[in-house]
């Protein structure tokens, strides 16, 4: 299923948007996407975010917030992530598996990415995935 118009918000962007006193630009970008109903996530990002919860209450708030966004299926992206890893390794670039899977998920579903991660930037560039910027 394609999710054109959605933006896969990586945990690196969520973290900067959710931390009080952190990057106001990312907070504004994520807030704008949430308001328009354009945020997408995937199970890897969900796990990364929930892993960082510091209390049961914070875990519950994050879980509730993530329940309202589009969830992108990971079925079939493992092969694309593996192929991307092979291509990048041939260029001397090694990227964590989680970032390979997130980039492959965005590519598979035809969505843009919002992130703040150097590895994900390399993977997105290799797959020609647009990085979301507001119009």
N, C-alpha and C positions, 0 to 999 in steps of 0.2 A: 504494500500500500504506500503510495506517494503522499507526502505531506508538504507540498509546495506552500510557500508562505510562512512555514514554521522555521524556527531557529533552534538548533540543538545547543542549549546552554551548558557548557562544560562546568565541572565542579570548580575549576580555577576561577571562572567568572562568578559563579554563585558565592564562593567564599569571599571574594572582594566586595560583592554586593550586600552580603548579609552581615559582615562584621561592622559593628558601630565604629565610626571614625576612620574607616578604611576608604577605599577608592570611590569617591562620590560619582565619578563618571560611570563606573560599572553598575553602581546602584541605580543610577538613572536609566541606563540601558536595559537592565533586567526589569525594572519597574515598568518601563514603556512596553516591553514585550509581554509582560504579564497582563497589563491593562488591555492590550489588543488581542489577547488570547493566542499569541503566536509562539509561546514557549513550548519546546519539546524537550524530552529527556529520554534516557535509556537506562536499563538496569545497572550498567556500570557506573554511570553518574549518580544514580540513586544510592548505590552502595557506598561510593566515595563520600557523598555528603552525609549520609546517616552514620558512617563510621566516625565522623568528626564530632558527633553530638556529645555534649559534655554532661547531659542529664537526661532523665526520662522525659522531662517536660520539653526540652529542646528537641529530642528525638521525635516526640509526638507532633510538635509544631512543624518540623521539617517534613515529616511523613504526610501530614495533612496538606501542606503547601504543594508538595509534589504530586499529590493525588489529583489535583485540578489541571494538570498539564498533559499534553499529548505524550503518550509513551510509544517510542519507536521500537519495533520488534528487532531482535538481533539475529533472527533466523537467516542463515546464509551469509552472514558477514565475516565469518571466520576464514573462509577461503580468500575473500578480498583482502582481509587484514594480513594473512600470510603472504599473499602475492605482493602487497605493498612492502612488507618487511624485507622480502627478498630483493625487491627493486632498490630500496633504500640502502640495504646492507651492501649491495653492489656499488653504491656511491659512497661507501664508507660511513653511513649514518645508521646508528642504532637507536630505536625508539621503543619505549616501554609498551608492552602488549596492550595495556589498557588504552593508551592513546591511539594505537593502531586500530583497535576495535571501535573506538568512538569515531575516528575519522571515517572508517569503512561504513559505519552505521549512517553517518550524515550523507555520505556519497550514495549509498544504497537507496535512501529515502528522498534524495534530492532536496535536502535542506541546507541552509547556511549554518555556520558555526559562530558562536560567541565564546571566546576563550581568552585566557591569559597564560599560555603555556608554550614554551619554546619548542617542545617536542611535537605537540599537536599542531603548531604552526608549520613545521616541516612536513608532517603527514598531510595536512590540508593542502599545502602548496603542491605536493606530489600528485594529489588526486584532483587538483583544480577545484577545491571546495571553496566557495566564497565565504569570507569572514564578514559577519553581519555588521553593518554600520547603519545608523538611522539615516533616513532620506533627508 
